[in-house]
């Protein structure tokens, strides 16, 4: 068992190193580096051409060979220094520290809500297998899953923000609202996050519902469920203790990994809603070829995904005792 933990830990660390190294090279291969973007921005601002050439030349003198940049970046990374943003002129760590909690709030809340809906909905569909409710619900689940979250997000902005003015179309909170533990602040945060959360929940709940339906149908066909019915146990007890618990277990890994994937999807979603989380700053960094900020945010997203898979691997045996013993029989 200890050898298993060591292998998983080593694999996670190796994955992070390889991803960071690959991203370091790929980002610098993007056409139009930061100096070109800086020149274009200065031209739009009407800066004198001589002044622009002086600024660009001074920046070029500061540049180093890519292998030197890689060594310095990895050395700084190990010491916790993510560098300074070219565009925002702030430490990357400060930008991430300010933006990350907002993105985590939206993505974790949305993932919890969609899994709660999927578990209940999928279990109901399984109990009604073959009925009209099953047919309609399964078709609706497939339909919702086929809609990209950013398309639904744009639709929400147009309809609920610009047309009817029910929800805000941008920002994390309303102007003048200061962070606090008051109900006013919490309500305002939820008000601004409602549309991004709804976009994720509606477009992702379908696949999870179908997964729960399949798991529940499989469990309903197991021998221990038949034995429970022969023992005269109530349907409610069978549904909760036997079917529900065993059907949810395979979704545990998916729940953790989906949080990591949703952090990556925040790049588009937060740009649609002008929600200033790490996804929004990642988009700004891409536009402005802000290498340090791109690397810092990508590192956060990659780490979140690797950690989610790593935690799922290490804790699944605690959630499902059958994994420890290698037993495929019932877990009750």
C-alpha positions, -999 to +999 in steps of 0.1 A: +000+000+000+028+024+008+044+016-026+011+026-042+011+060-025+047+066-035+040+057-072+010+080-073+028+108-057+058+105-081+034+103-110+016+135-099+049+154-095+063+141-128+030+151-146+032+187-131+069+191-142+063+178-177+032+200-181+050+231-169+080+224-191+058+218-222+037+249-215+068+270-210+079+262-245+045+263-263+036+297-249+068+312-262+060+297-296+028+317-299+032+342-328+036+378-316+055+380-284+050+405-256+073+431-272+051+431-304+020+434-283+036+462-262+045+481-294+010+478-308-005+490-275+019+520-274+011+529-310-027+529-302-020+551-272-003+576-295+032+574-280+060+590-299+077+565-323+111+574-309+099+567-274+084+534-285+117+523-301+135+532-269+112+512-247+113+482-270+151+483-271+154+485-234+131+455-230+150+435-257+183+441-237+166+426-207+156+394-226+177+362-222+181+329-240+151+305-235+172+280-216+183+307-192+147+318-188+136+282-181+162+277-155+154+310-138+117+303-140+119+269-124+143+282-097+119+310-089+089+286-090+105+263-064+110+293-042+073+304-046+080+333-069+058+333-100+073+365-114+057+398-124+030+404-149+042+422-181+008+438-186-006+445-151+028+453-136+019+434-105+033+402-089+016+372-105+010+357-071-009+387-060-032+386-090-038+349-085-044+353-048-071+379-055-088+361-084-086+324-074-111+323-046-138+338-068-132+312-095-131+283-070-164+296-054-182+295-088-168+262-100-171+243-067-207+256-060-217+247-096-202+213-094-219+205-060-253+217-073-251+198-105-241+165-088-269+169-062-294+173-090-279+145-111-279+120-082-316+126-074-327+129-110-307+099-122-320+077-094-356+086-102-350+078-139-336+044-130-366+035-109-388+045-138-368+027-164-387+022-197-414+047-188-422+079-206-405+098-178-373+078-185-375+085-223-382+122-219-356+127-191-329+108-210-335+128-241-334+161-222-302+150-205-286+144-239-299+177-253-285+197-223-251+179-226-248+189-263-250+227-255-216+243-248-216+262-216-203+294-231-231+294-257-257+292-229-237+318-210-239+343-240-277+336-242-281+343-205-262+376-208-284+387-238-317+376-223-314+381-185-289+409-184-293+432-215-330+425-224-347+421-190-320+434-167-327+407-141-291+397-134-258+417-138-237+410-169-203+417-153-181+419-122-179+399-091-198+423-069-217+456-073-198+488-071-194+500-035-200+466-019-171+457+004-161+422+014-176+412+048-196+385+065-228+403+061-259+389+044-258+418+020-223+409+007-231+372+005-263+379-014-246+402-037-219+377-045-245+350-053-264+375-074-234+382-096-224+345-097-259+332-105-256+332-143-221+316-145-232+289-120-264+282-139-245+280-172-223+252-158-251+233-140-275+232-169-250+221-195-232+195-174-260+180-153-272+158-182-241+136-185-239+131-147-276+123-146-271+096-173-242+083-154-262+080-122-290+064-141-267+037-155-251+031-121-285+028-104-299+004-130-268-018-126-271-018-088-309-026-091-299-058-109-275-070-083-283-101-061-281-082-028-310-059-039-331-089-047-323-104-013-332-072+004-366-072-013-372-108-003-364-099+032-393-075+031-373-042+034-391-011+023-384+005-010-372+037+007-346+018+027-335-002-003-333+030-024-312+049+002-291+023+019-285-002-010-291+014-044-283+050-037-251+045-018-236+020-042-246+039-073-230+072-060-196+056-053-185+054-089-193+091-094-169+102-066-139+103-089-159+122-115-169+148-090-133+156-080-119+156-116-148+177-129-139+205-105-104+206-120-118+206-155-142+234-147-113+255-135-099+252-170-132+261-185-133+293-165-111+309-192-140+313-216-169+315-190-154+343-170-146+363-202-183+359-213-195+373-179-166+397-173-162+378-140-126+387-129-114+353-117-083+335-129-100+326-162-106+362-170-070+371-162-058+341-183-077+354-213-061+389-208-027+373-205-032+354-238-043+386-256-013+406-243+012+377-245+019+381-208+041+350-203+045+351-165+008+355-159-001+328-184+024+304-168+012+312-133-025+307-140-019+276-161+002+262-133-028+267-109-052+251-133-029+221-140-022+217-103-059+217-095-066+190-121-036+168-111-045+171-074-081+163-080-071+130-097-044+124-071-068+128-042-094+107-059-069+079-064-057+080-028-091+083-011-114+061-033-104+031-012-117+049+019-150+057+002-155+023-013-141-005+008-143-030-021-113-013-037-091-022-007-100-058-006-104-062-043-139-075-037-164-067-064-194-077-043-217-054-025-204-026-002-231-026+024 
